[in-house]
Amino acid sequence: MTMRPAHNLDAPSISRPIVLIGLMASGKTTVGRMLAARLQVPFVDNDDMLVRRTGRLARDIAERDGLTALHQEEVEALVAAVGGPAPAVVGAAAGAACSPAAAAALAAGFVVYLHADPAALAARLAHEPDDGHRPHLDLAEQYGERDPIYRGLADVVVDAGAPPAVVCNEIIAALAAPPPAAMPGA
């Protein structure tokens, strides 16, 4: 029997959006683009949608209008992306998934939590040039608040500390796995 390498996994066809959630720098855009290419569907980045909808970067909205205004704009962009006419891979803004309106929309998709330690994410951010987009926020505080929410929304939790190709393969494998059997009496 010949084993195929993991990077050659056949990608399943999808009929609903795949939504990547996680803290900033968890790899939603990098993994999302790779996953969308493998699934042969569009990649929709919540940050890009925010700019198209508002003409402004997230940091600008947060600094001028406050975090509440930013989160509302991000939620509206996420709900629109998830409700799009065709299946896509959607990279959700870190705070958008925490809204009840977004959570309701996410129920229609397959939600993947790209989990990473906040110290590792801070190290990633320290090695990236400032893109002018991301607001300056405390990742450890966000992790404490959002990790339980993300886990509650997720169909699968993936270690975002792994290389992007490995993360993508794990998501493909989860998509291809049969759904869990219903519990007796459920």
Residue frames as qw, qx, qy, qz and C-alpha x, y, z in Angstrom:
[[0.000, 0.890, 0.456, 0.000, 0.00, 0.00, 0.00],
 [0.426, 0.279, -0.001, 0.861, 1.35, 3.41, -0.94],
 [0.198, -0.753, -0.443, 0.445, 0.74, 6.32, 1.40],
 [0.315, 0.743, 0.196, 0.558, 0.29, 9.73, -0.15],
 [0.327, 0.000, -0.356, 0.875, 2.06, 12.62, 1.53],
 [0.022, -0.637, -0.603, 0.480, -0.24, 14.84, 3.58],
 [0.054, 0.497, -0.121, -0.858, 0.25, 17.78, 1.22],
 [0.189, 0.042, -0.735, -0.650, -1.48, 15.80, -1.54],
 [0.238, 0.340, 0.807, -0.419, -4.70, 15.24, 0.36],
 [0.024, 0.457, 0.658, 0.598, -7.68, 15.40, -1.94],
 [0.128, 0.056, 0.293, -0.946, -9.68, 18.47, -1.10],
 [0.177, 0.499, 0.842, -0.104, -13.38, 17.85, -0.54],
 [0.018, -0.484, -0.367, -0.794, -15.92, 20.02, -2.29],
 [0.066, -0.265, -0.603, 0.749, -17.72, 22.37, 0.07],
 [0.061, -0.612, -0.655, -0.438, -21.29, 23.58, 0.11],
 [0.342, -0.905, -0.254, -0.004, -21.03, 26.10, 2.95],
 [0.194, 0.857, -0.335, 0.339, -18.49, 28.71, 3.99],
 [0.792, -0.172, -0.366, 0.458, -15.39, 27.73, 5.92],
 [0.128, -0.927, 0.040, -0.352, -14.78, 30.44, 8.53],
 [0.681, 0.077, -0.439, 0.581, -11.38, 30.82, 10.19],
 [0.364, -0.885, -0.057, -0.283, -11.48, 32.47, 13.60],
 [0.790, -0.208, -0.235, 0.526, -8.69, 33.29, 16.03],
 [0.291, -0.825, -0.035, 0.484, -6.65, 36.12, 17.45],
 [0.418, 0.877, -0.212, -0.103, -4.72, 38.49, 15.22],
 [0.120, 0.678, -0.723, -0.052, -1.58, 36.91, 13.74],
 [0.721, -0.128, 0.650, -0.203, -3.00, 33.38, 14.16],
 [0.232, -0.176, 0.812, 0.506, -2.69, 32.84, 10.40],
 [0.515, 0.537, 0.561, -0.362, -6.24, 33.40, 9.21],
 [0.449, 0.776, -0.173, -0.408, -5.13, 35.19, 6.04],
 [0.049, 0.541, -0.810, -0.222, -2.13, 32.98, 5.25],
 [0.299, 0.060, 0.949, -0.080, -3.95, 29.71, 5.92],
 [0.506, 0.575, 0.431, -0.477, -7.17, 31.06, 4.41],
 [0.410, 0.684, -0.380, -0.468, -5.56, 31.84, 1.07],
 [0.022, 0.339, -0.931, -0.130, -3.87, 28.44, 0.98],
 [0.366, 0.231, 0.853, -0.291, -7.06, 26.62, 1.96],
 [0.525, 0.637, 0.179, -0.535, -9.16, 28.52, -0.58],
 [0.318, 0.585, -0.631, -0.397, -6.69, 27.62, -3.33],
 [0.091, -0.136, 0.986, -0.020, -6.82, 23.95, -2.32],
 [0.366, 0.423, 0.751, -0.350, -10.63, 23.96, -2.21],
 [0.192, 0.226, 0.575, 0.762, -10.82, 26.04, -5.41],
 [0.118, -0.837, -0.532, -0.051, -13.11, 28.63, -3.85],
 [0.159, 0.777, -0.089, 0.602, -12.62, 32.36, -3.19],
 [0.499, -0.274, -0.516, 0.641, -10.91, 33.67, -0.08],
 [0.136, -0.827, -0.238, -0.491, -12.74, 36.52, 1.64],
 [0.462, -0.017, -0.482, 0.744, -10.70, 38.48, 4.17],
 [0.228, -0.804, -0.528, 0.152, -12.78, 40.31, 6.79],
 [0.330, -0.585, 0.026, 0.741, -10.18, 43.12, 6.95],
 [0.167, 0.029, 0.563, 0.809, -10.34, 43.65, 3.17],
 [0.104, -0.631, -0.710, -0.296, -14.14, 43.69, 3.29],
 [0.303, -0.748, -0.352, 0.474, -13.99, 46.26, 6.09],
 [0.237, -0.383, 0.259, 0.854, -11.85, 48.56, 3.95],
 [0.038, 0.265, 0.702, 0.660, -14.13, 48.08, 0.91],
 [0.208, -0.702, -0.678, -0.067, -17.25, 48.79, 2.98],
 [0.325, -0.850, -0.252, 0.328, -15.90, 51.77, 4.96],
 [0.466, 0.795, -0.097, 0.376, -12.91, 53.07, 3.02],
 [0.238, -0.802, 0.427, -0.343, -10.94, 52.92, 6.29],
 [0.513, 0.231, -0.792, 0.239, -8.47, 50.63, 8.03],
 [0.658, -0.515, -0.548, 0.034, -9.39, 48.92, 11.30],
 [0.507, -0.232, -0.331, 0.761, -6.84, 50.92, 13.28],
 [0.007, -0.215, -0.127, -0.968, -8.24, 54.20, 11.95],
 [0.529, -0.506, -0.468, -0.496, -11.79, 53.24, 12.91],
 [0.687, -0.429, -0.500, 0.306, -10.66, 52.14, 16.39],
 [0.411, -0.125, -0.204, 0.880, -8.65, 55.32, 17.01],
 [0.100, -0.179, -0.175, -0.963, -11.24, 57.76, 15.66],
 [0.599, -0.305, -0.315, -0.670, -14.54, 56.09, 16.49],
 [0.538, -0.412, 0.589, -0.440, -13.64, 53.59, 19.22],
 [0.070, -0.179, 0.978, 0.081, -13.44, 49.82, 19.47],
 [0.471, 0.380, 0.684, -0.406, -17.23, 49.44, 19.65],
 [0.527, 0.687, -0.073, -0.495, -17.62, 51.08, 16.24],
 [0.174, 0.511, -0.800, -0.261, -14.80, 48.96, 14.82],
 [0.252, 0.003, 0.958, -0.137, -16.32, 45.73, 16.10],
 [0.548, 0.523, 0.444, -0.478, -19.73, 46.64, 14.70],
 [0.462, 0.683, -0.365, -0.432, -18.25, 47.29, 11.26],
 [0.040, 0.381, -0.919, -0.098, -16.27, 44.03, 11.44],
 [0.431, 0.196, 0.824, -0.311, -19.38, 42.06, 12.41],
 [0.586, 0.627, 0.155, -0.489, -21.37, 43.51, 9.52],
 [0.347, 0.624, -0.626, -0.314, -18.55, 42.61, 7.10],
 [0.139, -0.203, 0.966, -0.076, -18.33, 39.06, 8.52],
 [0.537, 0.360, 0.642, -0.412, -22.08, 38.45, 8.34],
 [0.563, 0.678, -0.137, -0.452, -22.07, 39.65, 4.72],
 [0.188, 0.535, -0.802, -0.187, -19.12, 37.37, 3.86],
 [0.277, -0.021, 0.941, -0.193, -20.66, 34.29, 5.46],
 [0.533, 0.513, 0.534, -0.410, -23.98, 35.00, 3.74],
 [0.127, 0.506, -0.525, -0.672, -22.38, 35.30, 0.30],
 [0.790, 0.305, -0.093, -0.524, -23.91, 33.58, -2.71],
 [0.848, 0.289, -0.443, 0.021, -21.24, 30.87, -3.07],
 [0.848, -0.476, -0.055, 0.228, -19.11, 28.89, -0.64],
 [0.353, 0.779, -0.324, 0.405, -15.85, 30.58, 0.28],
 [0.671, -0.244, -0.437, 0.548, -13.12, 30.50, 2.87],
 [0.129, -0.891, -0.106, -0.421, -13.62, 33.49, 5.16],
 [0.523, 0.033, -0.478, 0.706, -10.95, 34.93, 7.45],
 [0.324, -0.838, -0.416, -0.144, -12.88, 36.56, 10.30],
 [0.063, 0.687, -0.331, 0.644, -11.61, 39.63, 12.11],
 [0.323, 0.082, -0.821, 0.463, -10.51, 38.59, 15.61],
 [0.185, 0.109, 0.555, -0.803, -13.30, 40.38, 17.47],
 [0.497, 0.043, -0.348, -0.794, -16.08, 39.86, 14.94],
 [0.530, -0.101, -0.828, -0.154, -16.83, 36.25, 15.84],
 [0.168, -0.129, -0.740, 0.638, -17.58, 37.21, 19.45],
 [0.366, 0.038, 0.043, -0.929, -20.77, 39.07, 18.55],
 [0.533, 0.228, 0.741, -0.338, -24.12, 37.29, 18.93],
 [0.623, 0.647, 0.001, -0.440, -25.06, 38.43, 15.38],
 [0.318, 0.595, -0.713, -0.189, -21.88, 36.91, 14.00],
 [0.289, -0.169, 0.919, -0.206, -22.31, 33.73, 16.03],
 [0.667, 0.404, 0.467, -0.417, -25.75, 33.25, 14.50],
 [0.584, 0.695, -0.284, -0.310, -24.31, 33.71, 11.00],
 [0.039, 0.547, -0.836, -0.021, -21.40, 31.36, 11.73],
 [0.655, 0.008, 0.686, -0.316, -23.85, 28.53, 12.44],
 [0.782, 0.561, 0.078, -0.261, -24.29, 28.24, 8.66],
 [0.462, 0.715, -0.524, 0.022, -20.58, 27.61, 8.13],
 [0.914, -0.133, -0.265, 0.278, -17.83, 25.23, 9.16],
 [0.161, -0.942, 0.200, -0.214, -15.89, 27.15, 11.82],
 [0.843, 0.096, -0.297, 0.438, -12.19, 26.54, 12.39],
 [0.385, -0.917, 0.101, 0.016, -10.47, 28.05, 15.42],
 [0.675, 0.478, -0.338, 0.450, -6.81, 28.71, 14.67],
 [0.654, -0.754, -0.063, 0.023, -5.58, 28.43, 18.25],
 [0.629, 0.402, -0.325, 0.581, -2.23, 29.86, 19.29],
 [0.548, -0.519, -0.365, 0.544, -0.57, 30.95, 22.48],
 [0.086, 0.984, 0.155, 0.002, -0.74, 34.76, 22.84],
 [0.423, -0.719, 0.378, 0.400, 3.01, 34.98, 23.53],
 [0.565, 0.064, 0.654, 0.499, 3.71, 33.19, 20.23],
 [0.309, 0.795, 0.465, 0.237, 1.34, 35.57, 18.43],
 [0.177, -0.959, 0.059, 0.213, 3.04, 38.59, 20.00],
 [0.525, -0.426, 0.541, 0.500, 6.40, 37.22, 18.80],
 [0.501, 0.438, 0.619, 0.416, 4.98, 36.85, 15.26],
 [0.114, 0.949, 0.283, 0.075, 3.73, 40.42, 15.32],
 [0.383, -0.814, 0.235, 0.366, 7.09, 41.69, 16.59],
 [0.506, -0.211, 0.632, 0.548, 8.78, 40.17, 13.53],
 [0.369, 0.615, 0.603, 0.350, 6.30, 41.60, 11.01],
 [0.140, 0.119, 0.044, 0.982, 6.39, 45.16, 9.74],
 [0.220, 0.456, 0.541, -0.672, 3.51, 47.29, 11.03],
 [0.233, 0.377, 0.736, 0.512, 0.88, 47.10, 8.31],
 [0.119, -0.059, 0.028, -0.991, -0.95, 50.15, 9.67],
 [0.536, -0.279, -0.560, -0.567, -4.12, 48.09, 9.77],
 [0.618, -0.351, -0.687, 0.152, -4.14, 46.17, 13.03],
 [0.349, -0.837, 0.050, -0.418, -5.16, 48.05, 16.14],
 [0.272, 0.397, -0.729, 0.487, -2.75, 47.87, 19.09],
 [0.766, -0.430, -0.082, -0.470, -4.38, 45.49, 21.58],
 [0.319, -0.500, 0.761, -0.262, -3.31, 43.26, 24.47],
 [0.612, 0.155, -0.703, -0.328, -3.22, 39.71, 23.07],
 [0.208, -0.001, -0.900, 0.382, -3.06, 38.00, 26.47],
 [0.329, 0.211, 0.454, -0.801, -6.17, 39.86, 27.62],
 [0.621, 0.262, -0.322, -0.665, -7.95, 39.07, 24.34],
 [0.439, 0.137, -0.886, -0.061, -6.99, 35.41, 24.64],
 [0.027, 0.092, 0.812, -0.575, -8.48, 35.19, 28.13],
 [0.464, 0.323, 0.257, -0.784, -11.74, 36.72, 26.93],
 [0.621, 0.419, -0.311, -0.585, -12.04, 35.09, 23.52],
 [0.121, 0.278, -0.950, -0.077, -10.61, 31.58, 23.81],
 [0.311, 0.220, 0.857, -0.347, -13.77, 30.15, 25.45],
 [0.529, 0.579, 0.149, -0.602, -15.96, 31.93, 22.89],
 [0.378, 0.533, -0.640, -0.404, -13.91, 30.69, 19.94],
 [0.039, -0.127, 0.989, -0.060, -13.97, 27.13, 21.30],
 [0.420, 0.365, 0.666, -0.497, -17.74, 27.31, 21.67],
 [0.533, 0.637, -0.066, -0.552, -18.16, 28.41, 18.05],
 [0.143, 0.551, -0.757, -0.322, -15.63, 26.05, 16.49],
 [0.951, 0.129, -0.105, -0.261, -16.37, 22.83, 14.66],
 [0.905, 0.049, -0.156, 0.393, -12.65, 22.09, 14.92],
 [0.286, -0.921, 0.233, 0.125, -9.69, 23.61, 16.80],
 [0.851, 0.386, -0.087, 0.347, -6.34, 23.55, 14.99],
 [0.602, -0.580, 0.047, 0.547, -2.89, 24.36, 16.38],
 [0.406, 0.909, 0.050, 0.075, -1.96, 27.56, 14.56],
 [0.359, -0.779, 0.470, 0.209, 1.62, 27.21, 15.79],
 [0.748, 0.064, 0.589, 0.300, 2.18, 24.54, 13.13],
 [0.153, -0.200, 0.487, 0.836, 3.38, 25.54, 9.64],
 [0.503, 0.322, 0.035, -0.801, 0.54, 26.90, 7.44],
 [0.528, 0.209, -0.708, -0.421, 0.63, 23.87, 5.09],
 [0.203, -0.075, -0.936, 0.278, 0.18, 21.53, 8.07],
 [0.267, 0.292, 0.478, -0.784, -2.69, 23.66, 9.41],
 [0.534, 0.305, -0.316, -0.723, -4.31, 23.61, 5.97],
 [0.435, 0.103, -0.879, -0.165, -3.98, 19.81, 5.77],
 [0.011, -0.167, -0.840, 0.517, -5.57, 19.42, 9.20],
 [0.423, 0.336, 0.204, -0.816, -8.53, 21.53, 8.11],
 [0.542, 0.261, -0.595, -0.533, -8.91, 19.54, 4.87],
 [0.280, 0.002, -0.952, 0.122, -8.85, 16.31, 6.90],
 [0.173, 0.263, 0.651, -0.691, -11.52, 17.68, 9.26],
 [0.504, 0.338, -0.116, -0.786, -13.69, 18.69, 6.31],
 [0.527, 0.223, -0.740, -0.353, -13.35, 15.23, 4.77],
 [0.003, 0.028, -0.923, 0.384, -14.12, 13.39, 8.03],
 [0.318, -0.495, -0.724, -0.359, -17.62, 12.01, 8.43],
 [0.339, -0.585, 0.127, -0.725, -19.82, 14.00, 10.82],
 [0.072, -0.184, 0.865, -0.461, -19.94, 12.65, 14.37],
 [0.329, -0.356, -0.843, -0.233, -22.71, 10.17, 15.04],
 [0.432, -0.560, -0.033, -0.706, -25.70, 11.47, 16.94],
 [0.069, -0.212, 0.824, -0.520, -25.80, 10.53, 20.60],
 [0.286, -0.377, -0.866, -0.161, -28.54, 8.02, 21.50],
 [0.220, -0.699, -0.611, 0.299, -31.53, 9.83, 22.89],
 [0.200, -0.360, 0.036, 0.911, -30.36, 13.17, 21.52]]
